[in-house]
Amino acid sequence: MKRTTISLPEDLSAALERYREDQQALVPVSTVVQAAIQEYLTKRGYTVKPATGTFHITPATKGSGSHDASIQHDRYFAETVVRE
């Protein structure tokens, strides 16, 4: 990671401190600045938006027919590999 020193006008510095104080846990200034720069550059097409959110899996319309597949998945996988 590259270290950078920045200067902030008083009003921007005060707004930054107010934002940090409003958070449930104290957020480091560097974290806030990195997030702001990421958002700024992403909106202008210079970076790719980082992946966020949750991972969603669409269930199959028809299940495997096994009631214990979530528990015995290794066994079912091994049996499939051996057959092929």
Buried (B, 14 or more C-beta within 10 A) or exposed (E): EEEEEEEEEEEEEEEBEEEBEEEEEEBEBEEBBEEEBBEEEEEEEEEEEEEEEEEEEEEEEEEEEEEEEEEEEEEBEEEEEEEE
